[in-house]
């Protein structure tokens, strides 16, 4: 086994925990972002709030949207019908994406590896 192979093996086995952590963070934020997109689409299409699936998605995403509600004077744009654009959900989508990027950047800085001595 060459020195390069030994170093590569040491680095890959040492970074398994970090890789798992980065993937977990990405998964959690990915699920949250997908739910927010579904929320935005459901509200744009005027989905029936009495439907159990619609109600569950709206209820699950309320906690994600609430910290961003009221950041602007306009929380939603309505049309003459039941559909509307939830501006707070769009802002939440951007906000959670930025928070994810910040967390991943911090994890990457913390994962700086020093080459293993051979």
C-alpha positions as CSV (number, residue, x, y, z in Angstrom):
1,X,0.0,0.0,0.0
2,X,1.4,3.4,-1.0
3,X,1.6,6.5,1.2
4,X,-1.2,8.0,-0.8
5,X,-3.5,5.0,-0.3
6,X,-2.9,5.1,3.5
7,X,-3.6,8.8,3.7
8,X,-6.8,8.4,1.6
9,X,-8.0,5.5,3.8
10,X,-7.3,7.5,7.0
11,X,-9.1,10.6,5.7
12,X,-12.2,8.7,4.4
13,X,-12.7,6.7,7.6
14,X,-12.2,9.8,9.7
15,X,-14.7,11.8,7.7
16,X,-17.6,9.3,7.8
17,X,-19.2,11.1,10.8
18,X,-18.9,14.5,9.0
19,X,-20.3,13.1,5.8
20,X,-23.3,11.6,7.6
21,X,-23.9,14.9,9.5
22,X,-23.8,17.0,6.2
23,X,-26.1,14.5,4.5
24,X,-28.5,14.6,7.5
25,X,-28.6,18.4,7.5
26,X,-29.2,18.4,3.8
27,X,-32.0,15.8,4.1
28,X,-33.8,17.7,6.9
29,X,-33.7,21.0,5.1
30,X,-34.6,19.3,1.8
31,X,-37.7,17.9,3.3
32,X,-38.6,21.3,4.8
33,X,-38.1,23.0,1.5
34,X,-40.2,20.4,-0.4
35,X,-43.0,20.9,2.1
36,X,-42.8,24.7,1.7
37,X,-43.0,24.4,-2.1
38,X,-46.0,22.1,-1.8
39,X,-47.6,24.6,0.6
40,X,-47.1,27.5,-1.9
41,X,-48.5,25.4,-4.8
42,X,-51.5,24.3,-2.8
43,X,-52.4,27.8,-1.8
44,X,-51.8,29.1,-5.3
45,X,-54.2,26.5,-6.6
46,X,-56.9,27.3,-4.0
47,X,-56.7,23.8,-2.3
48,X,-59.6,22.9,0.0
49,X,-58.4,23.4,3.6
50,X,-60.9,20.9,4.8
51,X,-59.0,18.1,3.0
52,X,-56.9,16.1,5.4
53,X,-53.8,16.0,3.3
54,X,-53.9,19.8,2.6
55,X,-54.6,20.5,6.2
56,X,-51.7,18.3,7.4
57,X,-49.2,20.0,5.0
58,X,-50.4,23.5,6.0
59,X,-50.2,22.6,9.6
60,X,-46.8,21.1,9.3
61,X,-45.4,24.1,7.5
62,X,-47.0,26.7,9.8
63,X,-44.1,26.3,12.2
64,X,-41.6,26.8,9.3
65,X,-43.4,29.9,8.0
66,X,-44.2,31.6,11.3
67,X,-40.8,33.1,12.1
68,X,-40.8,34.8,8.7
69,X,-44.4,36.1,8.9
70,X,-44.7,39.8,9.2
71,X,-41.3,40.6,7.8
72,X,-43.0,42.6,5.1
73,X,-46.2,44.6,5.2
74,X,-47.6,42.1,2.7
75,X,-48.0,38.6,3.9
76,X,-50.0,37.3,1.0
77,X,-51.5,38.4,-2.3
78,X,-55.0,37.4,-3.0
79,X,-57.0,37.1,-6.2
80,X,-60.8,37.2,-6.4
81,X,-60.9,33.5,-5.8
82,X,-59.7,31.2,-3.1
83,X,-56.2,31.1,-4.3
84,X,-53.4,33.3,-3.1
85,X,-49.7,33.7,-3.0
86,X,-48.3,33.2,0.5
87,X,-45.4,35.7,0.5
88,X,-44.4,34.6,4.0
89,X,-43.9,31.1,2.7
90,X,-41.8,32.3,-0.1
91,X,-39.7,34.4,2.3
92,X,-39.5,31.3,4.6
93,X,-38.2,29.2,1.7
94,X,-35.4,31.7,1.0
95,X,-34.7,32.1,4.7
96,X,-34.4,28.4,5.4
97,X,-32.3,27.9,2.3
98,X,-29.9,30.6,3.6
99,X,-29.8,29.0,7.0
100,X,-29.0,25.6,5.5
101,X,-26.2,27.2,3.4
102,X,-24.8,28.8,6.6
103,X,-24.9,25.5,8.6
104,X,-23.3,23.6,5.7
105,X,-20.5,26.2,5.4
106,X,-19.8,26.0,9.1
107,X,-19.7,22.2,8.9
108,X,-17.3,22.4,6.0
109,X,-15.0,24.8,7.9
110,X,-15.0,22.5,10.9
111,X,-14.2,19.5,8.6
112,X,-10.8,20.8,7.5
113,X,-8.6,17.8,7.8
114,X,-4.9,17.8,8.4
115,X,-3.1,15.2,6.3
116,X,-2.3,12.1,8.4
117,X,1.3,11.4,9.2
118,X,2.5,8.2,7.5
